[in-house]
Amino acid sequence: MVKRLQVFVSWSGGKDSAFAYCKAQKQGVEIACLLNAVRKRYGRVAFHGVRKELIELQAEAIGVPLHQFTVNKDNYEEKYKEAVQAVKASGVRGGVFGDIFLEDGRQWVEKVCRAMRIKPTFPLWKIKT
């Protein structure tokens, strides 16, 4: 029996991360958890401003564990790497990302994944929006 690659889904609570989750799941990827960054000061998702409680409800509704971590304006990359390291300890070896067309965002993800020895997957990359 071939063991499938376990991944986390980088989860913002928005449509792109949800669509990336669905595409990865349909491709047979084993989704171990959702990874979500929350601004410590506001209790909201780092880039979209969604309340952390809504993210918790989303994870509960789809039945996937949530790994939520807090960041501030100066430590996002450091805290992201710590969170990836924590999910790696449970066997996760890849990440699914909802990036579509922003090269600098993809380059940052690839740089961090390379440093963390995580295989990045971009199921929405360059799709027609």
CYANA upper distance limits for C-alpha pairs under 8 A (distance plus 0.5 A):
  4 ARG  CA     29 VAL  CA      7.37
  4 ARG  CA     30 GLU  CA      6.85
  5 LEU  CA     29 VAL  CA      7.22
  5 LEU  CA     30 GLU  CA      6.78
  5 LEU  CA     92 VAL  CA      7.90
  5 LEU  CA     93 ARG  CA      6.96
  5 LEU  CA     94 GLY  CA      7.35
  6 GLN  CA     29 VAL  CA      7.53
  6 GLN  CA     30 GLU  CA      5.41
  6 GLN  CA     31 ILE  CA      6.36
  6 GLN  CA     32 ALA  CA      6.37
  6 GLN  CA     91 GLY  CA      7.28
  6 GLN  CA     92 VAL  CA      5.30
  6 GLN  CA     93 ARG  CA      6.34
  6 GLN  CA     94 GLY  CA      6.80
  7 VAL  CA     29 VAL  CA      7.86
  7 VAL  CA     30 GLU  CA      6.73
  7 VAL  CA     31 ILE  CA      5.58
  7 VAL  CA     32 ALA  CA      6.13
  7 VAL  CA     33 CYS  CA      7.71
  7 VAL  CA     92 VAL  CA      5.67
  7 VAL  CA     93 ARG  CA      6.39
  7 VAL  CA     94 GLY  CA      4.86
  7 VAL  CA     95 GLY  CA      5.43
  7 VAL  CA     96 VAL  CA      7.25
  8 PHE  CA     31 ILE  CA      6.33
  8 PHE  CA     32 ALA  CA      6.13
  8 PHE  CA     33 CYS  CA      5.39
  8 PHE  CA     34 LEU  CA      5.90
  8 PHE  CA     35 LEU  CA      6.76
  8 PHE  CA     87 VAL  CA      8.25
  8 PHE  CA     92 VAL  CA      7.30
  8 PHE  CA     94 GLY  CA      6.99
  8 PHE  CA     95 GLY  CA      5.34
  8 PHE  CA     96 VAL  CA      6.73
  9 VAL  CA     17 SER  CA      7.93
  9 VAL  CA     20 ALA  CA      8.47
  9 VAL  CA     21 TYR  CA      6.94
  9 VAL  CA     31 ILE  CA      7.57
  9 VAL  CA     33 CYS  CA      6.97
  9 VAL  CA     34 LEU  CA      5.30
  9 VAL  CA     35 LEU  CA      6.42
  9 VAL  CA     95 GLY  CA      6.16
  9 VAL  CA     96 VAL  CA      5.14
  9 VAL  CA     97 PHE  CA      6.78
 10 SER  CA     17 SER  CA      7.24
 10 SER  CA     34 LEU  CA      6.55
 10 SER  CA     35 LEU  CA      5.41
 10 SER  CA     36 ASN  CA      6.83
 10 SER  CA     95 GLY  CA      7.40
 10 SER  CA     96 VAL  CA      6.59
 10 SER  CA     97 PHE  CA      5.95
 10 SER  CA     98 GLY  CA      7.91
 11 TRP  CA     17 SER  CA      5.88
 11 TRP  CA     18 ALA  CA      7.92
 11 TRP  CA     34 LEU  CA      6.21
 11 TRP  CA     35 LEU  CA      6.02
 11 TRP  CA     36 ASN  CA      5.72
 11 TRP  CA     97 PHE  CA      8.47
 12 SER  CA     17 SER  CA      6.68
 12 SER  CA     36 ASN  CA      6.73
 12 SER  CA     37 ALA  CA      8.26
 12 SER  CA     45 VAL  CA      7.03
 12 SER  CA     47 PHE  CA      7.95
 12 SER  CA     48 HIS  CA      7.38
 12 SER  CA     50 VAL  CA      8.45
 12 SER  CA     55 ILE  CA      8.31
 13 GLY  CA     17 SER  CA      7.17
 13 GLY  CA     18 ALA  CA      7.51
 13 GLY  CA     50 VAL  CA      7.56
 13 GLY  CA     54 LEU  CA      8.39
 13 GLY  CA     55 ILE  CA      6.37
 13 GLY  CA     58 GLN  CA      7.95
 14 GLY  CA     18 ALA  CA      6.84
 14 GLY  CA     48 HIS  CA      8.29
 15 LYS  CA     19 PHE  CA      6.41
 16 ASP  CA     20 ALA  CA      6.56
 16 ASP  CA     98 GLY  CA      5.58
 16 ASP  CA     99 ASP  CA      7.85
 16 ASP  CA    124 LEU  CA      8.45
 17 SER  CA     21 TYR  CA      6.59
 17 SER  CA     97 PHE  CA      7.18
 17 SER  CA     98 GLY  CA      5.18
 18 ALA  CA     22 CYS  CA      6.81
 18 ALA  CA     98 GLY  CA      8.37
 19 PHE  CA     23 LYS  CA      6.67
 19 PHE  CA     98 GLY  CA      7.85
 19 PHE  CA    124 LEU  CA      8.39
 20 ALA  CA     24 ALA  CA      6.55
 20 ALA  CA     96 VAL  CA      7.42
 20 ALA  CA     97 PHE  CA      7.03
 20 ALA  CA     98 GLY  CA      5.62
 20 ALA  CA    122 PHE  CA      8.00
 20 ALA  CA    123 PRO  CA      6.26
 20 ALA  CA    124 LEU  CA      6.69
 21 TYR  CA     25 GLN  CA      6.56
 21 TYR  CA     96 VAL  CA      7.71
 22 CYS  CA     26 LYS  CA      6.64
 23 LYS  CA     27 GLN  CA      6.78
 23 LYS  CA    123 PRO  CA      6.96
 24 ALA  CA     28 GLY  CA      7.11
 24 ALA  CA     29 VAL  CA      5.98
 24 ALA  CA     96 VAL  CA      7.86
 24 ALA  CA    123 PRO  CA      7.18
 25 GLN  CA     29 VAL  CA      5.73
 25 GLN  CA     30 GLU  CA      7.47
 25 GLN  CA     31 ILE  CA      7.61
 31 ILE  CA     64 VAL  CA      8.23
 32 ALA  CA     64 VAL  CA      7.50
 32 ALA  CA     65 PRO  CA      7.56
 32 ALA  CA     92 VAL  CA      7.48
 33 CYS  CA     64 VAL  CA      6.07
 33 CYS  CA     65 PRO  CA      5.28
 33 CYS  CA     66 LEU  CA      6.01
 33 CYS  CA     67 HIS  CA      7.19
 34 LEU  CA     59 ALA  CA      7.77
 34 LEU  CA     64 VAL  CA      7.38
 34 LEU  CA     65 PRO  CA      6.86
 34 LEU  CA     66 LEU  CA      5.31
 34 LEU  CA     67 HIS  CA      6.43
 34 LEU  CA     68 GLN  CA      8.44
 35 LEU  CA     66 LEU  CA      6.74
 35 LEU  CA     67 HIS  CA      5.46
 35 LEU  CA     68 GLN  CA      6.43
 35 LEU  CA     69 PHE  CA      8.45
 35 LEU  CA     83 ALA  CA      8.20
 36 ASN  CA     45 VAL  CA      7.75
 36 ASN  CA     66 LEU  CA      7.96
 36 ASN  CA     67 HIS  CA      6.81
 36 ASN  CA     68 GLN  CA      5.21
 36 ASN  CA     69 PHE  CA      6.85
 37 ALA  CA     45 VAL  CA      6.31
 37 ALA  CA     46 ALA  CA      6.16
 37 ALA  CA     68 GLN  CA      6.39
 37 ALA  CA     69 PHE  CA      5.63
 37 ALA  CA     70 THR  CA      6.20
 37 ALA  CA     71 VAL  CA      7.06
 37 ALA  CA     80 TYR  CA      8.01
 38 VAL  CA     42 TYR  CA      8.44
 38 VAL  CA     43 GLY  CA      6.38
 38 VAL  CA     44 ARG  CA      5.66
 38 VAL  CA     45 VAL  CA      4.81
 38 VAL  CA     46 ALA  CA      5.54
 38 VAL  CA     52 LYS  CA      7.16
 38 VAL  CA     68 GLN  CA      7.52
 38 VAL  CA     69 PHE  CA      6.55
 38 VAL  CA     70 THR  CA      5.25
 38 VAL  CA     71 VAL  CA      6.56
 39 ARG  CA     43 GLY  CA      6.01
 39 ARG  CA     44 ARG  CA      6.04
 39 ARG  CA     45 VAL  CA      6.59
 39 ARG  CA     46 ALA  CA      5.66
 39 ARG  CA     70 THR  CA      6.11
 39 ARG  CA     71 VAL  CA      5.57
 39 ARG  CA     72 ASN  CA      6.10
 39 ARG  CA     73 LYS  CA      8.42
 40 LYS  CA     44 ARG  CA      8.23
 40 LYS  CA     70 THR  CA      5.71
 40 LYS  CA     71 VAL  CA      6.12
 40 LYS  CA     72 ASN  CA      6.41
 41 ARG  CA     72 ASN  CA      7.71
 43 GLY  CA     51 ARG  CA      6.74
 43 GLY  CA     52 LYS  CA      6.38
 44 ARG  CA     48 HIS  CA      8.27
 44 ARG  CA     49 GLY  CA      5.42
 44 ARG  CA     50 VAL  CA      5.70
 44 ARG  CA     51 ARG  CA      4.86
 44 ARG  CA     52 LYS  CA      5.67
 45 VAL  CA     49 GLY  CA      5.35
 45 VAL  CA     50 VAL  CA      5.65
 45 VAL  CA     51 ARG  CA      6.83
 45 VAL  CA     52 LYS  CA      6.73
 46 ALA  CA     71 VAL  CA      8.16
 50 VAL  CA     54 LEU  CA      7.42
 50 VAL  CA     55 ILE  CA      7.98
 51 ARG  CA     55 ILE  CA      7.42
 52 LYS  CA     56 GLU  CA      6.86
 53 GLU  CA     57 LEU  CA      6.81
 54 LEU  CA     58 GLN  CA      6.70
 55 ILE  CA     59 ALA  CA      6.76
 56 GLU  CA     60 GLU  CA      6.72
 56 GLU  CA     66 LEU  CA      7.49
 57 LEU  CA     61 ALA  CA      6.51
 58 GLN  CA     62 ILE  CA      6.85
 59 ALA  CA     63 GLY  CA      6.44
 59 ALA  CA     64 VAL  CA      5.91
 59 ALA  CA     65 PRO  CA      6.87
 59 ALA  CA     66 LEU  CA      6.49
 60 GLU  CA     64 VAL  CA      6.99
 60 GLU  CA     65 PRO  CA      7.94
 67 HIS  CA     83 ALA  CA      8.08
 67 HIS  CA     87 VAL  CA      8.35
 69 PHE  CA     79 LYS  CA      7.91
 69 PHE  CA     80 TYR  CA      8.40
 69 PHE  CA     83 ALA  CA      7.29
 70 THR  CA     79 LYS  CA      7.87
 71 VAL  CA     75 ASN  CA      6.57
 71 VAL  CA     76 TYR  CA      5.93
 71 VAL  CA     79 LYS  CA      6.77
 72 ASN  CA     76 TYR  CA      6.93
 75 ASN  CA     79 LYS  CA      6.54
 76 TYR  CA     80 TYR  CA      6.45
 77 GLU  CA     81 LYS  CA      6.66
 78 GLU  CA     82 GLU  CA      6.85
 79 LYS  CA     83 ALA  CA      6.68
 80 TYR  CA     84 VAL  CA      6.73
 81 LYS  CA     85 GLN  CA      6.58
 81 LYS  CA    112 VAL  CA      7.77
 81 LYS  CA    116 MET  CA      7.55
 82 GLU  CA     86 ALA  CA      6.74
 83 ALA  CA     87 VAL  CA      6.96
 84 VAL  CA     88 LYS  CA      6.55
 84 VAL  CA    116 MET  CA      7.90
 85 GLN  CA     89 ALA  CA      6.94
 85 GLN  CA    116 MET  CA      7.77
 86 ALA  CA     90 SER  CA      7.85
 87 VAL  CA     91 GLY  CA      7.51
 87 VAL  CA     92 VAL  CA      6.34
 88 LYS  CA     92 VAL  CA      5.06
 88 LYS  CA     93 ARG  CA      6.71
 93 ARG  CA    117 ARG  CA      8.03
 93 ARG  CA    118 ILE  CA      5.68
 93 ARG  CA    119 LYS  CA      6.87
 94 GLY  CA    118 ILE  CA      5.31
 94 GLY  CA    119 LYS  CA      4.82
 94 GLY  CA    120 PRO  CA      6.19
 94 GLY  CA    121 THR  CA      7.92
 95 GLY  CA    118 ILE  CA      7.21
 95 GLY  CA    119 LYS  CA      6.66
 95 GLY  CA    120 PRO  CA      5.38
 95 GLY  CA    121 THR  CA      6.57
 96 VAL  CA    120 PRO  CA      6.51
 96 VAL  CA    121 THR  CA      5.31
 96 VAL  CA    122 PHE  CA      6.54
 96 VAL  CA    123 PRO  CA      7.95
 97 PHE  CA    120 PRO  CA      7.72
 97 PHE  CA    121 THR  CA      6.68
 97 PHE  CA    122 PHE  CA      5.70
 97 PHE  CA    123 PRO  CA      7.82
 98 GLY  CA    122 PHE  CA      6.75
 98 GLY  CA    123 PRO  CA      7.52
 98 GLY  CA    124 LEU  CA      6.52
 98 GLY  CA    125 TRP  CA      8.14
 99 ASP  CA    105 GLY  CA      7.73
 99 ASP  CA    106 ARG  CA      7.12
 99 ASP  CA    122 PHE  CA      6.96
 99 ASP  CA    124 LEU  CA      6.93
 99 ASP  CA    125 TRP  CA      6.54
100 ILE  CA    122 PHE  CA      8.27
100 ILE  CA    124 LEU  CA      5.80
100 ILE  CA    125 TRP  CA      4.74
100 ILE  CA    126 LYS  CA      5.78
100 ILE  CA    127 ILE  CA      7.11
101 PHE  CA    125 TRP  CA      6.76
101 PHE  CA    126 LYS  CA      6.12
102 LEU  CA    106 ARG  CA      6.96
103 GLU  CA    107 GLN  CA      6.54
104 ASP  CA    108 TRP  CA      6.68
105 GLY  CA    109 VAL  CA      6.83
106 ARG  CA    110 GLU  CA      6.61
107 GLN  CA    111 LYS  CA      6.57
108 TRP  CA    112 VAL  CA      6.71
109 VAL  CA    113 CYS  CA      6.48
109 VAL  CA    120 PRO  CA      8.03
110 GLU  CA    114 ARG  CA      6.45
110 GLU  CA    120 PRO  CA      7.17
111 LYS  CA    115 ALA  CA      6.81
112 VAL  CA    116 MET  CA      6.64
113 CYS  CA    117 ARG  CA      6.22
113 CYS  CA    118 ILE  CA      5.28
113 CYS  CA    119 LYS  CA      6.92
113 CYS  CA    120 PRO  CA      6.92
114 ARG  CA    118 ILE  CA      6.78
114 ARG  CA    119 LYS  CA      8.09
